[in-house]
Amino acid sequence: MQQIINFIIRNKNFLLFLLLFSISILFTIQSHSYHRSKFINSANFLSGSILNTANSISTYFNLKSQNTLLSEENKRLKSLLYNLKNSTTTQDTDSLKPYYFSNARVIRNNYSATDNYLLINKGTNDSIKQDFGVVTTHGIVGIVDKTSGNYATVVSILNTTSSISSQLKKTNHYGTLTWDAKNPAVVQLTDIPKIANVLVGDTIVTSGRSSIFPKDIEIGTVKNYKLDAAENYYEINVQLFNDMTNLEHVYIIENINKPEVTNLLNE
């Protein structure tokens, strides 16, 4: 307290000047409309800038929760979209829904080996099981392989053991999607008969002929193609829509009817 008093005594002249100067400015603003408007505009600009900066900072730190909300909304919309696409009746969609979507985050992603896997942060505690499909908003990623309580491994489409039924979107000719371990941006579609009208740029989608992926999930476009050695089928290089080297949020697809289909086929 004594230091504050000493400071005031040492600087009394300067402090008195500041006080009188502030009072004079206040009187000037109050007595002149022009000065008052300029002051108000400046104050609004300053407070607006401060509030805008504070809002930007708050928004940045709130991105994680916003991403979670967007992911949940996308999950709901995807579930609705693919269930409508794969239904053949006009029943209420709540009574259909053979496909259920849940979201997850990729916490490990291999893409430089010949047999690549991903690790996601959902497992049996979230009802995730083997052979569930994994996709993003841009296309397919792979198939769930092994699960623990909180995690699951996914066989990437960039895996030489991967084999997924796919087709030309415009003609419905279907074949098998594999990977030759050369380029993480390009996979191969084989067994497309040469009678199919294949063109560079054609879209490749899932065929819906397996119990893992619904029909018409986009995969990529035809980059180039050629006939095989016997000249009966096309060998097509497919440019992926997904950037498999940069994956974060994914969606896991459960086919509710898969156990029934599997049991029937086993019989």
C-alpha positions in Angstrom: 0.0 0.0 0.0 2.9 2.3 0.9 4.4 1.7 -2.5 1.1 2.7 -4.3 1.0 6.0 -2.2 4.7 6.7 -3.1 4.0 6.1 -6.8 1.1 8.5 -6.7 3.2 11.2 -4.9 6.1 10.8 -7.4 3.8 11.0 -10.4 1.1 13.4 -9.1 1.6 15.9 -11.9 1.4 13.3 -14.7 -1.6 11.6 -13.1 -3.4 15.0 -12.7 -2.7 15.7 -16.3 -4.3 12.4 -17.4 -7.3 13.0 -15.2 -7.9 16.5 -16.6 -7.3 15.3 -20.2 -9.8 12.5 -19.8 -12.4 14.8 -18.4 -11.9 17.3 -21.3 -12.3 14.5 -23.8 -15.5 13.3 -22.1 -16.9 16.8 -22.1 -16.0 17.2 -25.8 -17.7 13.9 -26.8 -20.8 14.7 -24.8 -21.2 18.3 -26.2 -20.5 17.6 -29.9 -22.5 15.1 -31.8 -19.8 14.6 -34.4 -17.2 13.6 -31.9 -19.8 11.5 -30.1 -20.6 9.5 -33.2 -16.9 9.0 -34.1 -16.3 7.7 -30.6 -19.2 5.3 -30.7 -18.2 4.0 -34.1 -14.6 3.5 -32.9 -15.8 1.7 -29.7 -18.1 -0.5 -31.8 -15.3 -1.4 -34.2 -12.9 -2.2 -31.3 -15.5 -4.3 -29.4 -16.5 -6.0 -32.6 -13.0 -6.9 -33.4 -12.4 -8.3 -29.9 -15.6 -10.3 -30.0 -14.9 -11.6 -33.5 -11.4 -12.8 -32.4 -12.8 -14.4 -29.2 -15.5 -16.1 -31.3 -12.8 -17.4 -33.8 -10.8 -18.8 -30.9 -13.9 -20.4 -29.3 -14.9 -21.9 -32.7 -11.4 -23.4 -33.2 -11.4 -25.1 -29.8 -15.0 -26.3 -30.5 -14.1 -28.0 -33.8 -13.8 -31.4 -32.3 -17.3 -31.4 -30.9 -18.6 -29.9 -34.2 -16.9 -32.7 -36.2 -18.5 -35.3 -33.9 -21.9 -33.8 -34.5 -21.3 -33.7 -38.3 -20.1 -37.3 -38.2 -23.3 -38.4 -36.4 -25.5 -36.5 -38.8 -23.7 -38.0 -41.8 -24.1 -41.5 -40.3 -27.8 -41.0 -40.0 -28.1 -39.7 -43.6 -26.0 -42.4 -45.0 -28.1 -45.1 -43.2 -31.2 -43.5 -44.7 -29.8 -43.1 -48.2 -28.4 -46.7 -48.6 -31.4 -48.3 -47.0 -33.7 -46.5 -49.4 -31.5 -47.4 -52.4 -31.5 -51.1 -51.4 -35.2 -51.3 -50.7 -37.7 -52.5 -53.3 -40.9 -51.5 -51.5 -42.6 -48.3 -50.4 -42.8 -49.3 -46.8 -41.9 -46.9 -44.0 -38.1 -46.8 -43.9 -38.0 -47.6 -40.2 -39.3 -51.1 -41.0 -36.6 -51.7 -43.6 -33.1 -50.6 -42.7 -31.1 -53.7 -43.4 -27.9 -51.6 -43.1 -26.9 -49.8 -39.9 -24.1 -47.2 -40.0 -21.9 -46.2 -37.1 -18.9 -43.9 -37.1 -15.3 -44.4 -36.0 -11.9 -42.7 -36.2 -8.8 -44.1 -37.8 -5.9 -44.1 -35.3 -3.5 -46.1 -37.4 -3.2 -46.4 -41.2 -0.8 -48.5 -43.2 -0.6 -48.0 -46.9 3.1 -48.7 -47.9 3.2 -52.5 -47.5 1.6 -55.2 -49.7 -0.9 -56.2 -47.1 -2.1 -53.1 -45.3 -4.4 -52.8 -42.3 -6.1 -49.9 -40.4 -6.8 -49.6 -36.7 -10.1 -47.9 -35.7 -11.3 -46.8 -32.2 -14.4 -48.9 -32.1 -14.7 -52.6 -31.1 -17.0 -55.2 -29.6 -18.1 -52.7 -26.9 -19.6 -50.8 -29.7 -21.1 -53.9 -31.3 -18.5 -54.0 -34.1 -17.8 -57.4 -35.5 -15.8 -59.2 -38.1 -16.8 -58.6 -41.8 -18.4 -55.3 -41.2 -17.8 -52.9 -44.1 -15.8 -49.7 -43.6 -16.3 -46.6 -45.8 -15.9 -42.8 -45.9 -18.0 -40.1 -47.6 -15.8 -40.7 -50.7 -15.9 -44.5 -51.0 -14.9 -47.8 -49.5 -12.0 -48.3 -47.2 -12.0 -52.0 -46.3 -13.5 -54.8 -44.1 -13.3 -55.3 -40.4 -11.0 -58.2 -39.6 -10.3 -58.6 -35.9 -11.9 -56.9 -32.9 -11.2 -56.2 -29.2 -13.2 -54.4 -26.7 -12.4 -50.9 -27.9 -10.6 -51.3 -31.2 -10.8 -53.2 -34.5 -8.4 -53.9 -37.4 -9.6 -53.3 -40.9 -8.3 -55.1 -44.0 -7.7 -52.2 -46.3 -8.6 -52.3 -50.0 -4.8 -51.7 -50.3 -4.2 -55.3 -49.3 -3.4 -58.1 -51.8 -5.8 -60.5 -50.0 -8.7 -58.0 -50.4 -11.4 -59.1 -52.9 -14.6 -57.0 -53.2 -17.5 -57.4 -55.7 -17.7 -54.2 -57.8 -19.3 -53.1 -61.0 -19.5 -50.5 -63.7 -22.2 -48.1 -62.6 -23.6 -47.5 -66.0 -23.9 -51.1 -67.2 -24.0 -53.2 -64.1 -21.3 -55.5 -65.4 -19.6 -56.8 -62.3 -16.2 -58.2 -61.4 -13.7 -58.4 -58.5 -11.8 -55.5 -57.0 -8.2 -56.3 -56.0 -4.9 -54.5 -55.6 -1.5 -55.1 -57.2 0.5 -53.4 -54.5 1.9 -50.8 -56.8 0.1 -47.5 -56.3 -2.0 -46.6 -53.2 -4.3 -44.5 -55.4 -5.1 -47.2 -58.0 -6.8 -50.6 -57.6 -7.7 -53.2 -60.2 -11.1 -54.4 -61.4 -11.0 -57.8 -63.1 -13.5 -60.2 -64.7 -15.4 -57.5 -66.5 -16.6 -59.2 -69.8 -15.3 -57.7 -73.0 -18.9 -57.1 -74.2 -19.2 -54.4 -71.5 -18.9 -50.8 -72.9 -16.0 -49.6 -70.8 -14.7 -46.0 -71.2 -12.1 -44.0 -69.3 -13.8 -42.0 -66.6 -16.6 -44.5 -66.0 -17.6 -44.7 -62.3 -17.0 -48.0 -60.4 -19.3 -48.8 -57.5 -20.0 -51.7 -55.1 -22.2 -54.3 -56.7 -24.3 -55.2 -53.7 -23.7 -58.9 -54.5 -22.0 -59.5 -51.1 -23.6 -59.2 -47.7 -21.0 -56.7 -46.6 -21.5 -53.5 -48.7 -24.7 -52.2 -50.0 -25.0 -51.5 -53.7 -23.7 -48.3 -55.3 -21.1 -47.2 -52.8 -18.7 -45.3 -55.0 -15.1 -46.6 -55.4 -13.4 -44.6 -58.2 -13.2 -44.1 -61.9 -11.7 -46.0 -64.8 -8.2 -44.8 -65.3 -7.2 -47.2 -68.2 -8.0 -50.7 -69.2 -7.0 -53.6 -71.5 -8.1 -57.1 -72.3 -6.5 -60.0 -70.5 -4.3 -62.6 -72.2 -7.2 -64.7 -73.3 -9.0 -61.5 -74.5 -12.2 -62.4 -72.8 -12.2 -60.0 -69.9 -11.1 -56.5 -69.2 -8.4 -55.7 -66.7 -9.2 -52.2 -65.4 -7.2 -49.8 -63.4 -9.4 -47.8 -61.1 -8.5 -44.3 -59.7 -9.8 -44.3 -56.2 -12.0 -41.4 -55.0 -10.6 -42.0 -51.5 -7.2 -40.7 -50.6 -6.1 -43.9 -48.7 -3.1 -42.1 -47.3 -5.2 -39.6 -45.5 -8.1 -41.2 -43.6 -9.6 -40.0 -40.3 -13.3 -40.3 -39.9 -14.9 -43.5 -41.3 -18.3 -45.2 -41.2 -18.8 -48.9 -40.3 -21.6 -50.7 -42.1 -23.5 -53.6 -40.4 -25.9 -55.6 -42.6 -28.6 -56.6 -40.1 -29.7 -59.4 -42.4 -26.2 -60.9 -42.9 -26.5 -63.8 -40.3 -29.7 -64.9 -42.0 -28.1 -64.8 -45.5 -25.0 -66.6 -44.2 -27.0 -69.4 -42.5 -29.0 -69.9 -45.7 -25.9 -70.1 -47.9 -24.2 -72.5 -45.5 -27.2 -74.8 -45.6 
